[in-house]
Amino acid sequence: MGNTLRSVLCTVAFYTWGVMIGTVMVPMLVLPRSWFRQFVITWSAGNGVLLRIIAGVHSEIRNREHRPTGAAIIASKHQSEWEAHVFLHELDDPAYVIKKELSYVPGYGWFSAKVNMIFVDRHGGGKSLRGLVKGAQKAVARGRPVVIFPEGTRVLPGEKLPYRPGVAALYGALNVPVVPVVLNSGMHWPKGSIRRYPGTIVMEYLPPIPPGLPRREFMERLESTMEEASQRLFAELYGTKDEPAPEQAEDTAPGQADAA
């Protein structure tokens, strides 16, 4: 089956699955949050199954010994929609930091609010940062990990954006470790494309950064740690430190054989 057909089928299946389980979830909004969260986990895990079966996109999670079991900050690279849902079943009751615009999306916004995700106005300045910290403090007080994408948006492999101040605000206010995460998801589920390239998405937890560092030292350490680990990961997978662009791929991502 050609890559284009598999990609189209996977996209159709994603939306079909989302509509099906979303229809079930709407009346379940009356349930306690802990019960409702099981539907969210099912939706998330189902997305991974569809990717694997239809598009041949597998996943490998490395260094799970660094995965937090309680309150912490997960600072993750963001290249595709994959990491926007994988932590829902990978972590115990994570609180994602989500752009406020998504709260207005029927279904998605309702469900995210039900499980107490943290909505942030990316253009709200200091008021937005205060709201972010307040929401994260509530999550951490319940022992939940907070997931944030330091660059603030999806970034293509090989590109880099400045790390935004939100992660530093959380680090300074929450007094919990920060676990950096790097990945190569953009090579198999590119930003702004329906394409799904067969192979393996590798996600790697890095050693946690302890709380208490000065703000500048923390940001420098976080950025250098994540960027160096990202380059190392791509060098391992593709034989070069220069992340190849998804457009280089045909039926598989560069350097990746179709996973068995």
C-alpha positions as CSV (number, residue, x, y, z in Angstrom):
1,M,0.0,0.0,0.0
2,G,1.5,3.4,-1.0
3,N,2.3,6.0,1.6
4,T,-0.3,8.5,0.3
5,L,-3.1,6.0,0.6
6,R,-2.0,4.8,4.0
7,S,-1.7,8.5,5.2
8,V,-5.2,9.3,3.9
9,L,-6.7,6.2,5.5
10,C,-4.9,7.0,8.8
11,T,-6.3,10.5,8.8
12,V,-9.8,9.3,8.1
13,A,-9.5,6.7,10.8
14,F,-8.2,9.3,13.3
15,Y,-11.2,11.6,12.7
16,T,-13.6,8.6,12.7
17,W,-12.2,7.3,16.0
18,G,-12.3,10.8,17.5
19,V,-15.9,11.4,16.5
20,M,-16.9,7.9,17.8
21,I,-15.3,8.2,21.2
22,G,-16.1,11.9,21.5
23,T,-19.8,11.1,21.0
24,V,-19.6,8.6,23.9
25,M,-17.7,11.1,26.0
26,V,-20.1,14.0,25.9
27,P,-22.8,12.4,28.1
28,M,-19.9,11.0,30.3
29,L,-19.0,14.6,31.3
30,V,-21.3,14.2,34.3
31,L,-19.0,11.5,35.7
32,P,-16.3,12.2,38.3
33,R,-13.1,13.5,36.8
34,S,-11.1,10.3,37.7
35,W,-13.7,8.2,35.9
36,F,-13.9,10.4,32.9
37,R,-10.1,10.4,32.5
38,Q,-10.3,6.7,31.5
39,F,-12.1,7.7,28.3
40,V,-9.3,10.3,27.6
41,I,-6.7,7.6,28.1
42,T,-8.6,5.2,25.8
43,W,-8.8,7.9,23.1
44,S,-5.1,8.6,23.4
45,A,-4.0,4.9,23.3
46,G,-6.3,4.3,20.4
47,N,-4.5,6.9,18.3
48,G,-1.3,5.0,18.8
49,V,-2.9,1.8,17.7
50,L,-4.2,3.4,14.5
51,L,-0.8,4.9,13.7
52,R,0.8,1.5,14.1
53,I,-1.7,-0.6,12.2
54,I,-2.5,1.7,9.4
55,A,0.5,3.9,8.9
56,G,3.3,1.6,10.2
57,V,4.4,4.2,12.7
58,H,5.7,2.5,15.8
59,S,7.0,4.0,19.0
60,E,9.9,3.5,21.3
61,I,10.1,5.1,24.7
62,R,13.6,5.4,26.2
63,N,14.9,6.0,29.7
64,R,11.6,5.4,31.5
65,E,13.6,5.4,34.8
66,H,13.5,9.2,34.5
67,R,9.8,9.3,34.0
68,P,8.2,11.1,37.0
69,T,5.7,9.3,39.2
70,G,4.4,12.4,40.8
71,A,4.6,16.2,40.7
72,A,7.2,17.4,38.1
73,I,7.5,19.5,35.0
74,I,7.8,17.7,31.7
75,A,9.6,20.0,29.2
76,S,9.1,18.3,25.8
77,K,10.1,18.9,22.3
78,H,7.1,19.5,20.1
79,Q,7.2,18.4,16.4
80,S,3.8,16.8,15.8
81,E,0.4,16.0,17.2
82,W,1.8,12.7,18.5
83,E,3.3,14.2,21.7
84,A,0.1,16.2,22.2
85,H,-1.6,13.0,23.3
86,V,1.1,10.4,24.1
87,F,1.6,11.7,27.7
88,L,-2.1,11.2,28.4
89,H,-1.4,7.4,28.7
90,E,2.3,7.5,29.3
91,L,2.1,9.6,32.6
92,D,-0.2,9.4,35.6
93,D,-2.8,12.2,35.2
94,P,-0.7,14.8,33.4
95,A,-1.8,18.4,33.2
96,Y,-0.9,19.8,29.7
97,V,-0.3,23.5,29.1
98,I,-2.6,24.2,26.2
99,K,-3.2,27.3,24.1
100,K,-6.5,29.0,25.1
101,E,-7.9,28.9,21.6
102,L,-8.4,25.1,21.9
103,S,-10.8,25.6,24.8
104,Y,-13.3,26.9,22.3
105,V,-13.2,23.8,20.2
106,P,-16.4,21.8,20.8
107,G,-15.6,18.5,22.4
108,Y,-11.9,18.9,22.7
109,G,-12.3,22.0,24.9
110,W,-14.9,20.5,27.1
111,F,-13.0,17.3,27.6
112,S,-9.7,19.2,28.4
113,A,-11.5,21.4,30.9
114,K,-13.0,18.3,32.5
115,V,-9.6,16.8,33.2
116,N,-8.2,20.2,34.4
117,M,-5.8,21.0,31.6
118,I,-4.1,24.4,31.9
119,F,-5.3,26.9,29.2
120,V,-3.0,29.8,28.5
121,D,-3.4,32.9,26.4
122,R,-0.1,33.0,24.5
123,H,-0.6,36.8,23.9
124,G,-1.7,37.7,27.5
125,G,1.7,38.8,28.8
126,G,2.2,38.9,32.6
127,K,-1.4,38.1,33.3
128,S,-1.1,34.9,31.2
129,L,2.0,33.8,33.1
130,R,0.3,34.3,36.4
131,G,-2.6,32.2,35.2
132,L,-0.2,29.5,34.0
133,V,1.5,29.4,37.4
134,K,-1.7,29.3,39.3
135,G,-3.1,26.4,37.2
136,A,0.2,24.5,37.5
137,Q,0.3,25.0,41.3
138,K,-3.1,23.4,41.6
139,A,-2.0,20.5,39.4
140,V,1.3,19.9,41.4
141,A,-0.6,20.1,44.7
142,R,-2.6,17.1,43.5
143,G,0.7,15.3,42.6
144,R,0.2,15.7,38.8
145,P,3.0,16.2,36.3
146,V,2.7,19.4,34.2
147,V,3.5,19.0,30.5
148,I,4.8,22.1,28.7
149,F,6.4,22.6,25.3
150,P,9.2,25.2,26.0
151,E,9.2,26.5,22.4
152,G,5.5,27.1,22.6
153,T,4.5,25.5,19.3
154,R,5.3,22.7,16.9
155,V,8.7,23.1,15.4
156,L,9.9,21.3,12.2
157,P,12.9,18.9,12.6
158,G,16.1,21.0,12.0
159,E,14.4,24.2,13.1
160,K,14.7,25.9,16.5
161,L,12.7,28.6,18.2
162,P,13.6,30.6,21.4
163,Y,12.5,28.9,24.6
164,R,9.6,30.9,26.0
165,P,9.4,32.2,29.6
166,G,6.6,30.0,30.6
167,V,8.8,27.0,31.5
168,A,11.1,29.3,33.6
169,A,8.0,30.7,35.4
170,L,6.9,27.2,36.3
171,Y,10.4,26.2,37.4
172,G,10.7,29.2,39.7
173,A,7.3,28.8,41.3
174,L,6.7,25.1,41.6
175,N,9.9,23.8,43.3
176,V,9.8,20.5,41.5
177,P,12.2,18.8,39.1
178,V,12.1,19.4,35.3
179,V,12.4,16.3,33.1
180,P,13.4,17.2,29.6
181,V,12.1,15.1,26.7
182,V,13.4,14.9,23.1
183,L,11.9,13.0,20.2
184,N,11.8,12.6,16.4
185,S,8.0,12.6,15.8
186,G,8.2,15.2,13.1
187,M,9.9,12.8,10.8
188,H,6.9,10.4,10.9
189,W,4.0,12.8,11.5
190,P,5.1,16.2,9.9
191,K,3.6,19.5,11.0
192,G,0.9,20.7,8.7
193,S,0.7,17.5,6.6
194,I,-1.6,14.5,6.4
195,R,1.5,12.4,5.7
196,R,2.5,9.6,8.0
197,Y,5.9,8.1,7.3
198,P,6.5,4.4,8.4
199,G,9.2,3.8,11.0
200,T,9.7,4.4,14.7
201,I,9.0,7.5,16.7
202,V,11.6,7.6,19.4
203,M,11.0,9.5,22.6
204,E,13.6,9.9,25.2
205,Y,13.4,11.0,28.8
206,L,16.5,12.9,30.0
207,P,17.8,13.1,33.6
208,P,15.8,15.6,35.6
209,I,17.0,19.0,36.4
210,P,16.7,19.6,40.1
211,P,14.8,22.6,41.5
212,G,16.5,25.6,43.0
213,L,18.8,26.9,40.2
214,P,18.9,30.6,39.3
215,R,16.5,31.4,36.4
216,R,19.2,32.1,33.8
217,E,21.3,29.0,34.8
218,F,18.2,26.8,34.5
219,M,17.2,28.1,31.1
220,E,20.7,27.7,29.7
221,R,20.9,24.2,31.1
222,L,17.5,23.2,29.8
223,E,18.1,24.5,26.3
224,S,21.6,23.1,26.0
225,T,20.5,19.7,27.4
226,M,17.6,19.4,25.0
227,E,19.3,20.7,21.9
228,E,22.4,18.5,22.4
229,A,20.2,15.4,23.1
230,S,18.1,16.2,20.1
231,Q,21.1,16.4,17.8
232,R,22.5,13.2,19.3
233,L,19.2,11.4,18.7
234,F,19.1,12.4,15.1
235,A,22.7,11.5,14.6
236,E,22.0,8.1,15.9
237,L,18.8,7.5,13.9
238,Y,19.8,9.2,10.6
239,G,23.6,9.3,10.6
240,T,23.9,13.0,10.8
241,K,23.6,15.8,13.3
242,D,21.7,17.8,10.8
243,E,18.0,16.9,11.2
244,P,16.7,15.9,7.8
245,A,13.5,17.5,6.7
246,P,10.4,15.4,6.3
247,E,10.2,16.3,2.6
248,Q,13.2,14.1,2.0
249,A,11.1,11.1,2.8
250,E,9.2,9.0,0.3
251,D,7.6,5.9,1.7
252,T,9.8,5.9,4.8
253,A,11.6,8.6,6.8
254,P,15.3,9.0,5.9
255,G,17.5,6.4,7.4
256,Q,14.5,4.4,8.7
257,A,13.4,1.0,7.4
258,D,9.8,0.2,7.6
259,A,9.2,-1.2,11.1
260,A,8.2,-4.8,11.4
